[in-house]
Amino acid sequence: MIKTKLIYFLFSLLFFISGHAQLATNITKGTASFYAKKFEGRKCSSGEVFRQDGLTAAHKTLAFGTLVKVTNLANDSVVIVKINDRLPKKSKRIIDLSRRAALQLNFIPQGLAKVRLEVLEEEN
């Protein structure tokens, strides 16, 4: 009886830990920037036309259409954006946001912000 409970406990613990480990891989921290005005109206890597007034962003690897919650670590402002473009592989930024998203995160004057990214819904 005790052996069965111990085995059940260990499997439950393993299941709990693996679930939280998977969630943690969907959260990253780094530096965000926002698109220059010259990109307005240009085609994104996804084929969409870039608009500064949209809530969109570029990321190195996330699939196009993925929804990401971005939190400004300096002021706790939050915005949800859709990934529709690619950052260069060698970029030091983890995300490049539309101007509207940067406004909502309150970092336009600074140009850059330390942020946390949480994947909400990943496109397949």
Secondary structure, 3 states (H helix, E strand, C coil): CHHHHHHHHHHHHHHHHHHHHHHHCCEEEEEEEECCHHHCCCECCCCCECCCCCCEEEECCCCCCCEEEEEECCCCCEEEEEEEEECCCCCCCCEEECHHHHHHCCCCCCCCEEEEEEEEECCC
